[in-house]
Amino acid sequence: MYHLTMAWFAKAGFTPRAKIELNYTEAMKSLVAAAYDAAILPFEHPELSELRPQIQLRPLRPALQRHIAIAHRPLSTIDGASKNFLQILEMFKQK
């Protein structure tokens, strides 16, 4: 996430320096709520921000896109349900 964020800023001509980097979204939200000022986080469940009135969540503009992948064992070692799941995911594959 760090490299993705820094590339997003660089594209706009900025080179900020991160004060802290954590992999736990809820920990970062707790730091922000405790007056750590601001953090860039995945935009998950924005409706839950209402549970913490001291935090405001705002989507980034332009949007920061995160690429994800599927990790799995060789198909010959996967059970039927997992194979079905992978086949369904294959329908969403970008060409």
Buried (B, 14 or more C-beta within 10 A) or exposed (E): BEEEBBEBEEEEEEEEEEEEEEEEBEEBBBBBEEEEEEBBBEBEEEEEBEEEEEBEBEEEEEEBEEEEEEEEEEEEEBEEEEEEBEEEEEEEEEE
